[in-house]
Amino acid sequence: MNKSDPIFQAMTIINEHETLIPGICEYDVLVEQITSLIDQLGREKALEQVRKAKALLLEQVHRVRH
């Protein structure tokens, strides 16, 4: 399965204000987390989980930054 489309969709949901940019540590951490969710749950359920857990995912990413 090509994961780039659901990863892009998930990042669009999480990064709606475009504060995270490709190449920074936090962005890469999110991509890894999303990839893992897709592997575990499948595309649709992973996107659903991202929608539900957006605040938690962002909180975890901001912990990486500090």
Residue pairs with C-beta under 8 A, 6 or more apart in sequence:
1 38
1 43
3 35
3 38
6 34
6 38
6 43
6 46
6 47
7 31
7 34
7 35
7 38
9 47
10 34
10 37
10 46
10 47
10 50
11 20
11 27
11 30
11 31
11 34
13 47
13 50
13 51
13 54
14 20
14 30
14 50
14 54
14 57
14 58
15 27
15 30
20 26
20 27
20 30
20 61
21 27
25 64
25 65
26 61
26 62
26 64
26 65
29 60
29 61
29 64
30 57
30 61
33 57
33 60
34 46
34 50
37 46
37 49
37 50
38 46
40 46
41 49
50 57
